[in-house]
Amino acid sequence: MKKRKTNPKEFDNIVKEVFAPIYPVIAQQIVDKTQIKSGKCLDAGCGTGALGRAFAKITQMDILFYDQSEQMLELSQKYTQQEELEKRSSFIMGDIHDIVCDSQSIDLVISRGSFGFWEDWQKAYEEIYRILKIGASAYIGGGFGNKKLHEQIINTMKNKNPNWNHPKFENLETKKKQLPQIMKNLNPKEFEIIDDESGFWVYFTK
Ligand SMILES: C[S@@+](CC[C@H](N)C(=O)[O-])C[C@H]1O[C@@H](n2cnc3c(N)ncnc32)[C@H](O)[C@@H]1O
């Protein structure tokens, strides 16, 4: 399987036209689970920043939009300005496997739809764990919020292109199976793997 990359322009259109309703739902699920509403939140592999922006709207958090793609960060910045969130937003370009942030500096890491691209989950989760403050949490994974939204999105994508299939990532199923061991190696205060109609997520607290 070829190494996958997201095309920023195409992805931006899909987010605006199709995925848009999922982000407020996921943001609320994260608040409900973590109960974290203030401090610094890092949106890892933020893309156009849709999850971080939805999260900013229901919390007081400062959002650090983090992505390896300059074009994605430019789109994130454009939308935070349009949505008047720029005072609580900052942008860092970097790789998740070597996060450009101080250790124990972040209150919450959120991430949606990026982990499939991460080559080395052990290293990526170690990095996320390193930047979390003691007592801070992470909520990372992929999904469309709930069953209804998932079905709605699959139908819309198939109407646009009958050959459309949900992207397949190299070794994703193997990586998911390794996640409990990766968590045990990190030894967080608590962790939970959520695999239900909301998608596949890992929640952990340092
Ligand atoms: C499918 S997009 C998801 C974007 C956004 N989180 C959302 O749900 O709308 C995946 C994003 O992850 C980013 N990404 C992939 N691998 C990464 C890595 N190793 N470090 C940082 N960002 C990465 C890509 O550049 C892309 O913007």
The ligand as an ORCA input file, in Angstrom:
! r2SCAN-3c Opt
* xyz 0 1
  C      -7.515     13.363      7.262
  S      -6.716     14.782      7.894
  C      -7.688     15.065      9.369
  C      -7.712     16.508      9.736
  C      -8.587     16.914     10.903
  N      -8.106     16.377     12.158
  C     -10.038     16.573     10.696
  O     -10.511     15.603     11.285
  O     -10.694     17.290      9.938
  C      -5.191     14.185      8.569
  C      -4.215     15.277      8.959
  O      -3.132     14.706      9.699
  C      -1.935     15.340      9.306
  N      -0.815     14.434      9.611
  C      -0.614     13.201      9.115
  N       0.512     12.660      9.620
  C       1.028     13.578     10.479
  C       2.189     13.614     11.294
  N       3.041     12.583     11.344
  N       2.434     14.717     12.031
  C       1.582     15.782     11.969
  N       0.470     15.812     11.213
  C       0.183     14.721     10.464
  C      -2.116     15.604      7.825
  O      -1.243     16.607      7.346
  C      -3.593     15.981      7.763
  O      -3.770     17.368      7.902
*
